[in-house]
Amino acid sequence: MTIALPHAARGLTVGYMGANQRFTLENYLCGMSSPSAILPYDGEALLYPDWCTAGESQRYFEELMQTSEWQNDEVVMFGKRLTMSRKTAWYGLHPFIYTYSHVERTALPFTPVLEELRIKCEEITGHSYNSALLNLYHHGMEGMGKHSDDEDSIVPQSAIASLSFGAERPFTFQHKTTLEKIKIALPDGSLLLMKDLCQQRWWHELPKTKKVSGPRINITFRLMKT
Ligand SMILES: O=C(O)CCC(=O)C(=O)O
């Protein structure tokens, strides 16, 4: 939903979550719930459970399915290139190189729907993003292993906005030294904002599960070094 507010009211802060995360008048008027803080220490992760409606999420899902250049994910293991069933797509404002499991990909220019979502994420979270990694999980038996997004190519401690469309999936954080585990669910139409020390101190994982049969698209908007 888009709310047209007079210029003076745009971006007006109605509350704070976490250290300095603003909750704006637009967020409040859209009926968006205020975000909940997930991590107890060492970085911040905020979950906005319903930043868009079920109808909007379905429209985004369908448009992303049709307009994204999906490729089977590939990893190099023991010197062999393996093709995974999960599909990915990589976009950026510049042709950024993204290296994942020794496989290099060059970012494609943003599609209109991705640009719309990038701007929305910037407005909601108050952070900048210049790239987007898309993942398509056909069912619950496709997931993503424990990792953190702290590669050299990413601006250190920059925010990552992660959008979920489709089947709700469990998601875990694990602290890199205390090994404390935190389990949450990522609902359809949610936004998970990971920031500050989150990537340096915590791993995250999308575990495989037999309990989920439907597909899900995830987009992580990131800030790459230019
Ligand atoms: O699908 C998800 O929610 C996880 C995605 C993720 O961890 C990543 O793209 O680095």
The ligand as a Tripos MOL2 file, in Angstrom:
@<TRIPOS>MOLECULE
LIG
   10     9     1     0     0
SMALL
NO_CHARGES

@<TRIPOS>ATOM
      1 O1         16.4600  -17.2800    2.0180 O.co2     1 LIG1
      2 C1         16.8290  -16.7260    3.0510 C.2       1 LIG1
      3 O2         16.0730  -16.2330    3.8560 O.co2     1 LIG1
      4 C2         18.3210  -16.6700    3.3500 C.3       1 LIG1
      5 C3         19.1160  -15.9890    2.2890 C.3       1 LIG1
      6 C4         20.5320  -15.7660    2.7070 C.2       1 LIG1
      7 O3         20.9310  -16.1180    3.7750 O.2       1 LIG1
      8 C5         21.4510  -15.1040    1.8050 C.2       1 LIG1
      9 O4         21.0740  -14.7740    0.6450 O.co2     1 LIG1
     10 O5         22.6180  -14.8850    2.2060 O.co2     1 LIG1
@<TRIPOS>BOND
     1     1     2 2
     2     2     3 1
     3     2     4 1
     4     4     5 1
     5     5     6 1
     6     6     7 2
     7     6     8 1
     8     8     9 2
     9     8    10 1
@<TRIPOS>SUBSTRUCTURE
     1 LIG1         1 GROUP 0 **** ****
